[in-house]
Amino acid sequence: MVEVQQALGMDVLEYEEKVEKQVLNPLVHILKEEFPSIAKQKKQLKQVGLDLDAAKTRWRNYQANPNQNTKVDVYREELEEAESKLDQAR
């Protein structure tokens, strides 16, 4: 009976070591090393998306009221630049 309990204890210990080595250590690495970079890129992508939305809104407002005293090329270039930045960020 004691031998069976010792064998089960050793099996549990080996299992826990394998889980730590194969699962927990890689997760800790991701959280410490890669997550900050991913979070930064996500924030940048969100900002670029917001910039694109703002440029689209200005462009649509201009198209709705073309008689405004504005420069069409400025809005068009702004929209194209925002789209380009979004593509690069992806």
N, C-alpha and C positions, 0 to 999 in steps of 0.2 A: 504494500500500500504506500509506504514512504517513497519507494522508488518511482511509482507512478506519479505521485505528487511532485517529486523533484523533476521528473521528465516534463510534466506539464508546465512547471515553473520555468524551466529552461526554454521551452517552446514559446511561452509568452514573452520572455525576455528577448529571444531572437526576433520574434515578430515585431516587438516595439522598436528594436534597433533598426530593423529593415524599414519600418514606416518612417522613422526619423531620418534615415539616410536617403530614402528614395522619394519621400513626399515633403516632409517638413523642411529639410535643408534647402531644396530647390525653391520652395515657397518663400522662405526667409530671404534667400538671395534675390528673388524677383522683387520682393517688397523693399529691400534695402537699396538695391543697385538699379533696378530698371523702372520701378514705379515713379520716382521723381521725374525722370525724363519723359515718361508717358504722360504724366499729369501736366507737365509743362507744354508738351506738344498739343494735348487736348485743349488747354487754355488758349494757345495760339490759334488753333483751328477755329475755336468758337469765336474769337475776336475777328478773325478774317471773315468768317461767315456774317458777323454783325456788320462789318464794314461793307461787304457786298450788298447786304440788304439795304443799308443806308444809301449806297450808290444807286441801286435799282429804284428806290423810292424817289430820289432826286430826279432821276431820268424820267420816270413816269410822270412826276409832277410837271416837268418841263414839257413833255409831250402833250399833256392835258391842256397846258396854257402856253402855247408856243410864242405868243406875243410878248412874253416877258422879256425884259432887257437883260438877257443872259447869254453866255457863250455856250453854244451847243457842243463845241469840241471839248470843252472842259468836262462836261458831264459824260460825254461819250468816252473820253480817255480815262476818267475816273472809274467808270463802270468796267471798262476793259482791264484796267490795272487790278481792280478788286477781283475780277474773275480769274486773272492770271495768278494772283497771290493765293487764291483758294485752291487752284489746281496744283500749285507748287506745295502747298501745305499738306495736301492729301498724299 
